[in-house]
Amino acid sequence: MRTVVTTAVTVLLLGTALTGPAAAEPPPAPETLCTVTDPRVDELSGLVSDGERWYGVNDGGERVEVFVLGRDCAVREVRTEATDPYDVEDLARAADGTLWLADTGDNRGVRTTVALHALSPRGTVTLHRLTYPDGPHDAEALLLDRSGTPYVITKDVLGASKVYRPTGPLASPGPTPLEKVGSLEVKSTDTPGGPVGAFGSALITGAASTVDGTVIALRTYTDAYLYAAPDGDVAAALRHAPVRIPLPGEKQGEALAFEPDGTLLSGGEGIGQPIRAVRGAAALAARGAAAAPAAGTTGSPGGEASGAGLPVLPAAGIAVVIVLAGWLGVSGLRRRRR
């Protein structure tokens, strides 16, 4: 989602920044691998890797479209299909090579269904519509567990982000009901970057999982949070404190992916933005899990997961956030048609 925020609002939001969770040892700084200069990839919002190539999607779009990138960030191929999504926000890759596009953006909170578009290696697309159990949500993060079950994580302006998964096998076109299995609370940090100041460090904009599903990662505009999932249980992993990896200086960081060797990749919207790597990130998550206590649960009957801690904003900050929430719902929508 493109966002432009006035200086006044940014200054007010900077006053709400709090220190977030940190790793037991400082993680490696992100290393720039290459820069995306192709004008067709101007809003990189989702990214995955097969170990040889990278696959990326833009925010929004008028057709299913995946860019196949070389490791120099150059576009080698574009995989397209005529299906017209509402607002694509993230990308995940299944073990069989199927690319899952998360058509889950809903800035205005008006959608009765969201969708996943499964693009097979043969080029066919299967539509799976989904419904939330508790009304519309804006979501920019999708991950697959080791069994291929999709998890959608919402981007909540106020309160905790929510974690959903299908109640059963996906129907086509559906809809398949989603169930809430967790709520994730992320603290503001002082990591610079993002389009909305310190407030953006508490907004979840992307997700990824390792090939074997033993580490999952969520990101905000400014930081990545890694959770060890040794048994592949996503909901259980989110009950534990994560390892935080700062991703400073990204203009609008939304894309996150793992290489097969556990390297964490990050990228964001805008022509001329880099793809960066944090080597050994997956191993950091495993070591952090061994040292960190459980974060607790939300206390709901389902034993929902609770994540990294809610940003505690002063009254003035809350007022600004409420104004911003309304603003976010109408900004950056000139490409949205429905």
C-alpha positions in Angstrom: 0.0 0.0 0.0 1.4 3.4 -1.0 1.4 5.8 1.9 2.3 9.5 2.2 2.2 11.0 5.7 2.5 14.6 6.7 5.5 15.8 8.7 3.2 16.7 11.6 1.7 13.3 11.9 5.1 11.7 11.6 6.5 13.8 14.4 3.6 12.9 16.7 4.0 9.2 15.9 7.7 9.3 16.6 6.8 10.3 20.2 5.1 6.9 20.7 8.2 4.8 20.0 9.1 2.1 22.6 12.0 -0.3 22.6 11.0 -3.7 21.2 12.3 -7.2 22.0 16.0 -7.8 21.1 18.0 -10.9 20.3 20.3 -12.3 23.0 23.2 -11.5 20.7 23.2 -8.7 18.0 22.1 -10.2 14.7 24.1 -9.6 11.6 23.3 -6.3 9.7 21.4 -6.8 6.5 23.6 -7.0 3.5 22.5 -5.6 0.1 22.6 -8.2 -2.6 21.2 -6.2 -5.5 18.8 -3.4 -6.4 15.4 -3.8 -8.2 15.5 -1.3 -11.0 12.9 -2.8 -13.4 9.9 -0.3 -13.5 7.5 -3.2 -13.7 8.4 -4.2 -10.1 7.5 -0.9 -8.5 5.6 -2.1 -5.4 7.3 -5.3 -4.3 5.1 -6.6 -1.6 5.8 -10.4 -1.5 8.9 -12.5 -2.1 9.9 -16.1 -2.1 13.0 -18.1 -3.1 13.6 -21.6 -4.5 17.3 -21.4 -4.0 18.1 -20.4 -7.6 15.5 -17.7 -8.4 13.4 -15.2 -6.5 9.7 -14.7 -7.2 8.0 -11.4 -6.4 4.6 -9.8 -6.5 3.5 -6.2 -6.6 1.0 -4.7 -4.2 -2.5 -4.7 -5.9 -2.6 -5.4 -9.6 -5.2 -6.1 -12.2 -4.2 -9.7 -13.0 -2.3 -12.6 -11.4 1.3 -11.6 -12.0 4.5 -13.0 -10.6 8.0 -11.7 -11.5 10.8 -14.3 -11.7 14.0 -12.5 -10.6 17.6 -13.5 -11.0 20.0 -13.1 -8.1 21.0 -9.8 -9.7 17.4 -8.5 -9.2 16.8 -8.5 -12.9 13.4 -9.8 -14.2 14.0 -13.0 -16.1 10.3 -14.0 -16.7 6.8 -12.8 -15.9 4.2 -15.4 -15.1 0.7 -14.1 -15.6 -2.9 -15.2 -15.8 -6.0 -13.3 -16.6 -7.7 -13.6 -13.1 -8.2 -10.1 -11.7 -7.4 -10.0 -8.0 -8.7 -7.3 -5.6 -5.5 -6.5 -3.7 -2.6 -8.9 -3.7 -0.3 -8.3 -0.6 2.0 -11.3 -0.1 3.4 -14.4 -1.7 4.2 -17.9 -0.4 5.7 -21.0 -2.1 4.6 -24.6 -1.5 6.9 -27.6 -1.6 5.6 -28.6 -5.0 6.5 -25.1 -6.4 3.0 -23.7 -6.4 3.0 -20.0 -5.7 0.3 -18.7 -3.4 -0.8 -15.1 -3.9 -2.5 -13.5 -0.9 -5.3 -11.4 -2.2 -6.1 -10.2 1.3 -5.7 -6.4 1.2 -8.7 -4.5 2.5 -7.8 -1.0 3.5 -11.4 0.1 3.7 -12.7 -3.0 5.6 -15.4 -3.7 3.0 -14.7 -7.2 1.6 -17.1 -10.0 2.4 -14.4 -12.5 1.2 -10.7 -12.5 0.7 -8.8 -14.9 -1.6 -5.8 -17.0 -2.3 -4.7 -17.6 -5.9 -2.6 -20.7 -6.3 -0.4 -20.4 -9.4 0.9 -23.9 -10.3 4.2 -24.6 -12.0 2.2 -25.3 -15.2 0.8 -21.8 -15.1 -2.8 -22.6 -14.1 -4.5 -20.6 -11.4 -6.9 -21.9 -8.8 -9.0 -19.5 -6.8 -9.8 -20.1 -3.1 -12.1 -17.6 -1.5 -12.0 -17.3 2.3 -14.3 -15.7 4.9 -13.3 -14.4 8.4 -15.4 -15.4 11.4 -15.6 -11.9 12.8 -15.9 -9.4 9.9 -13.5 -7.8 7.5 -9.7 -7.3 8.1 -6.8 -5.8 6.2 -4.0 -8.4 6.0 -0.6 -8.2 4.3 1.1 -11.4 5.5 0.7 -15.0 4.4 2.8 -18.0 5.3 2.4 -21.8 4.7 3.2 -24.4 7.4 5.1 -27.6 6.5 1.8 -29.3 5.6 0.9 -26.5 3.2 -1.8 -25.0 5.4 -2.0 -21.2 4.9 -2.0 -18.7 7.7 -3.2 -15.1 7.2 -2.0 -12.4 9.7 -3.8 -9.2 9.8 -2.4 -5.7 9.8 -4.2 -4.0 12.7 -3.8 -0.3 13.2 -5.1 -0.6 16.8 -4.7 -3.6 19.1 -3.3 -7.0 18.3 -2.9 -8.5 14.9 -4.9 -11.7 14.4 -3.8 -15.0 13.0 -6.2 -17.1 10.9 -6.2 -20.5 9.1 -8.8 -22.4 7.2 -11.2 -24.6 9.2 -10.7 -27.4 6.7 -9.5 -28.2 3.2 -9.7 -25.3 0.8 -12.6 -25.2 -1.6 -12.5 -23.7 -5.1 -13.8 -21.2 -5.5 -15.2 -21.5 -2.0 -15.5 -19.7 0.3 -13.8 -21.7 3.0 -14.3 -20.3 6.5 -11.3 -19.2 8.5 -10.8 -19.7 12.2 -8.8 -17.4 14.5 -5.9 -19.3 16.1 -3.9 -16.5 17.6 -3.3 -12.9 18.2 0.0 -11.2 17.9 1.2 -8.1 19.8 4.2 -6.2 18.5 5.9 -3.4 20.3 7.1 -0.2 18.6 10.9 0.0 18.1 13.4 2.7 17.3 14.5 1.1 14.1 14.5 3.8 11.4 12.6 3.4 8.2 9.1 2.9 6.9 6.5 5.4 5.7 4.8 6.2 9.0 7.5 6.8 11.5 7.8 4.7 14.7 4.2 3.6 14.4 5.0 1.6 11.4 7.3 -0.6 13.4 4.2 -2.2 15.0 2.3 -2.9 11.7 2.7 -6.4 10.3 3.4 -6.2 6.5 4.8 -9.6 5.5 5.6 -13.2 6.5 7.7 -16.2 5.5 8.6 -19.7 6.6 11.7 -21.9 6.0 11.5 -24.8 3.6 11.1 -27.3 6.4 8.7 -25.1 8.4 10.8 -25.0 11.5 11.2 -21.2 11.6 8.6 -18.7 10.7 9.1 -15.0 10.3 6.9 -11.9 10.4 7.9 -8.4 9.6 6.9 -4.8 10.1 8.0 -1.9 8.0 11.2 -1.8 10.1 11.9 -5.2 11.8 11.7 -8.9 11.3 10.5 -11.3 14.1 11.7 -14.9 13.9 9.9 -17.8 15.8 11.2 -21.3 16.2 8.6 -23.9 15.2 10.6 -27.2 15.6 7.4 -29.3 15.2 6.0 -27.1 12.5 3.1 -25.8 14.7 2.7 -22.1 13.7 0.2 -21.3 16.5 2.4 -22.9 19.1 5.5 -21.0 17.9 3.7 -17.7 18.2 3.2 -18.3 21.9 7.0 -17.7 22.4 9.1 -14.6 22.4 10.7 -14.0 19.0 14.1 -13.0 18.0 14.0 -9.5 16.5 16.2 -8.6 13.5 16.2 -4.9 12.7 15.8 -4.0 9.0 16.7 -0.3 9.1 16.4 2.1 6.3 13.8 0.4 4.1 11.5 2.9 2.5 8.4 0.7 2.7 9.5 -2.8 3.7 6.9 -5.4 3.0 8.6 -8.4 1.4 10.2 -11.2 3.4 11.5 -14.6 2.4 13.9 -17.4 3.4 16.5 -18.9 1.3 16.8 -22.7 1.6 19.9 -22.3 3.7 18.1 -20.1 6.3 19.2 -16.7 5.0 16.5 -14.1 5.5 15.7 -11.9 2.5 13.9 -8.6 2.7 12.7 -6.0 0.2 10.1 -3.3 -0.2 8.1 -1.0 -2.5 9.7 1.5 -4.8 11.9 1.4 -7.9 15.6 1.3 -6.9 15.0 -0.4 -3.6 17.4 -3.2 -2.6 17.0 -6.9 -1.8 18.9 -7.5 1.4 20.0 -10.6 3.2 20.6 -11.5 6.9 22.7 -14.7 6.8 22.2 -17.4 9.4 18.8 -15.9 10.5 17.1 -19.2 10.9 19.8 -20.5 13.2 19.4 -17.3 15.3 15.8 -18.1 15.8 16.6 -21.6 17.1 19.2 -20.3 19.5 16.8 -17.5 20.7 14.1 -20.0 21.4 16.3 -22.0 23.6 17.1 -18.9 25.7 13.7 -17.2 25.8 10.7 -18.0 28.0 7.2 -18.5 26.6 5.4 -15.2 26.1 2.1 -16.5 27.4 -1.3 -16.9 25.7 -4.3 -14.7 25.3 -6.3 -16.8 27.7 -8.9 -17.7 25.1 -10.5 -21.2 25.1 -8.4 -22.2 22.0 -5.1 -21.4 23.6 -4.4 -18.7 21.1 -0.9 -17.5 20.6 0.4 -14.2 21.9 3.5 -12.6 20.4 6.0 -9.9 21.2 4.2 -7.3 23.3 1.6 -4.6 22.6 2.8 -1.0 22.0 1.6 1.1 24.9 0.8 4.5 23.4 0.0 7.7 25.4 -3.4 9.3 25.0 -2.1 11.8 22.4 -0.5 8.9 20.4 -3.8 7.0 20.4 -5.7 10.0 19.1 -3.2 10.3 16.3 -3.4 6.6 15.5 -7.2 6.8 15.3 -6.9 9.6 12.8 -4.3 7.7 10.9 -6.5 4.6 10.8 -9.1 6.5 9.0 -6.6 8.0 6.7 -5.0 4.6 5.9 -8.4 3.4 4.9 -8.7 5.9 2.0 -5.1 6.4 1.0 -3.3 4.7 -1.8 -6.4 3.3 -3.4 -6.4 4.8 -6.9 -5.6 1.4 -8.3 -8.3 -0.4 -6.4 -11.4 -0.8 -8.5 -13.9 -2.5 -6.2 
